[in-house]
Amino acid sequence: MLRRLHGLPGVVLALGLTVVAVTGAVLSLQPALDRATVPTVPSGTNVADLAAQVAARHPGIAAIRQRPDGGITVAFDDGDARGVERVDPATGAGLGPYQVSEATRVITNLHRSFLAGDAGRAVAGIGALAMLALSLSGTALLARRLGGAGALLRPIRGTPAQRWHGELGRLAGAGLVLSSFTGLWMSAGTFGLIPEAQGITRVVTASSGAPAPVGTLAALRSVPLTDLRELRFPDPSDPTDIFTLRTAAGETQVDAGTGAALAFAPATTLERINDLVRTLHTGRGAWLLGLLLGLASAAVPVLGATGIILWVRRRAARPRVAANAPAHGADTVILVGSEGNSTWGFAGTLHAALTAAGHRVHIAAMNDVGTAHLAADRLLVLTATYGEGDAPASAKSFLSRLARLEGRPPVAVLGFGDRNFPHFCRFAQEVADALEAKGCPRLLPMKRVDRRSSQEFAQWGRDLGAVLGHDLTLSHVAEPPKSVPLTLAGRELYGEAVGTPVAILRFEAPLDPRTGAPGRLPSFAAGDLVGILPPGDAMPRFYSLASSTRDGMLEICVRLREGGLCSTFLHALAPGGTVNAFIRENPAFRPTAGRAPLILIGAGAGIGPLAGFVRANAEGRPMHLYWGGRSAASDFLYEHELAQHLAERRLTSLATAFSRDAEGGAYVQDRIAADAPRLRELLKQGAQILVCGGRDMAEAVTRAFEPVVRPLGLDLATLKSCGRYVEDVY
Ligand SMILES: Cc1cc2nc3c(=O)[nH]c(=O)nc-3n(C[C@H](O)[C@H](O)[C@H](O)COP(=O)(O)O)c2cc1C
């Protein structure tokens, strides 16, 4: 529901809202500019003094106004000359005609009405309502993604578009809510939906005597000029007419002859609210707020563009399920829990494979679970996990609905998640537990798929096929990638002598056949993944990148695995040979922004992305590398490059552990335990820990870190949840 409220309406309205927001941002500069140019009203002067000074120059003076920016203007009709003039509040001297520039007028009209009169004004009002709804629903969506309102300030993970949208959204959110709410209020006022202030009715008790000089009128002398909003002069042809003085406190009628206050009407609550709303919307009289609101508005075009990218990607990822069998009569029901839609892609592949195997398969969102679904022969649940181990959007109401339904079909639950999060596939586990508690027989034990691994999904398919009694080949690549050819430019081989051959492979884009110039590499950063398609296999294998596009080559470390199709292919590849590859961003495994120290930990080929982070550290951020291999003589990957980085201060310290060296015989976790005091110091400075390598090593490192962080009152779950302990584990 929230997503529906936010997604499509946002895309449709993006252009119109961008016009309103950008013009609003430009207008927001005005109060600050005015503040610099408009002469300030001196304290100690009163309204009568200024009125006298100006009346001496303009016999036909009609009104003196103090504008919200503090500037004083005078409206006059002297017979031979008429107009509105700016005046110096200290002397009453004229400062030239008051004019709104043509550009300001056009921008204001664009902002208020798209230059289209009342119809445009109504559209702008609806735009304000839409902006309010988008800001509130966006904040709620972000809170849901991050694990609740209390988690709104947590680091945002995801693709660059997701991060920009989320970061800007939370920075600008409060300002946009304020601007759109006040804009909506003012729009409603324009259309008479909010009653306007009713000035007091004219009293008839004026003395009707000869008018006294305005500078002598007591009721005007008693009001400081700083308080003035407007002073309307009496009509000179009407001896009974009076002065009308408006201040923030209300409206006073002043006898032109005696200077006595005849009547006072205090400002109503509604008037005060209207004043406040106008100040909050325009920033007039509150220039700093105006600038902040302007900055928030300036974020709208970027929010619109990234929002459209996210919406298009989400739609593109949604599977077009061909031949979805009706729920009634389906033998197999697939229920999908997804937020970003990638799980729908896996479910679509499963649906197609089961349908091809002769099953009548119905697929639906988990939120739509109903009696018919539980009447099927089997139920397959594929679900992602979000926030703090919570349900994704399409599964929010699944558990509560399930509790109210009858039926206990055999079930298999497949969780999609990311090991870098502290609650890996926790929602899938909750679903499996709830189904078991309901009495649904288990078709397969619950399984977790890490970072959309095609291999783990295919393995689950084989297990499911075995239970169903037929082959089930699930070959699904999360987002069908467009691969590009890459040419092997160089290779270095390590570790053969100790039984762990690891190759550092450097690829370049092939030469452009037309120009002979080097081709362009795709865009990637160290820590991202490259998917490589081994010849004759549609299933990509992923390797962590040790370089970024800026390095001019794509570098990976590949350990030769016994029987491994892709690693065997890559180790046999000769310089000049090509591979088909594509990039998968891995935003969860990146150094945080800023200058806090980084503790990089890896073993074997896991050094790849860590070496990439060090190489990119031209600004000398503190980086401490712990790395484990087998033998300094045989598999010390990047030995010379790391020595160079130490000399250049790209790397602050290096601790190695070689398990097979005669005098060493240590593992990387031993170095961590030995370095506990120093590591604690670094953590106190806000250090982030990045771990890359095999699962066993990562688990040993986790165990070694627990006693390091405990005396600081920290634990790894907390560090992980705020992105200060991240892993890239395989
Ligand atoms: C903001 C955010 C929070 C996440 N939280 C978790 C989590 O707590 N546990 C987990 O295992 N995976 C978590 N993930 C990973 C997703 O579950 C995983 O990427 C999944 O494949 C996404 O599937 P979907 O595209 O169908 O939503 C999170 C991802 C994001 C972007």
The ligand as an ORCA input file, in Angstrom:
! r2SCAN-3c Opt
* xyz 0 1
  C      17.811     -2.306      3.493
  C      18.054     -3.786      3.404
  C      17.914     -4.549      4.535
  C      18.158     -5.912      4.494
  N      18.076     -6.641      5.648
  C      18.389     -7.955      5.598
  C      18.367     -8.740      6.799
  O      18.080     -8.275      7.893
  N      18.677    -10.052      6.705
  C      19.021    -10.636      5.511
  O      19.305    -11.823      5.486
  N      19.027     -9.921      4.366
  C      18.738     -8.595      4.378
  N      18.761     -7.869      3.224
  C      19.113     -8.527      1.956
  C      17.871     -8.901      1.139
  O      17.011     -9.763      1.843
  C      18.358     -9.619     -0.118
  O      19.108     -8.688     -0.898
  C      17.233    -10.188     -0.955
  O      17.792    -10.977     -2.004
  C      16.376     -9.094     -1.566
  O      15.267     -9.672     -2.250
  P      14.159     -8.775     -2.974
  O      14.866     -8.011     -4.059
  O      13.169     -9.729     -3.535
  O      13.546     -7.878     -1.962
  C      18.515     -6.527      3.267
  C      18.631     -5.741      2.119
  C      18.414     -4.379      2.176
  C      18.558     -3.559      0.912
*
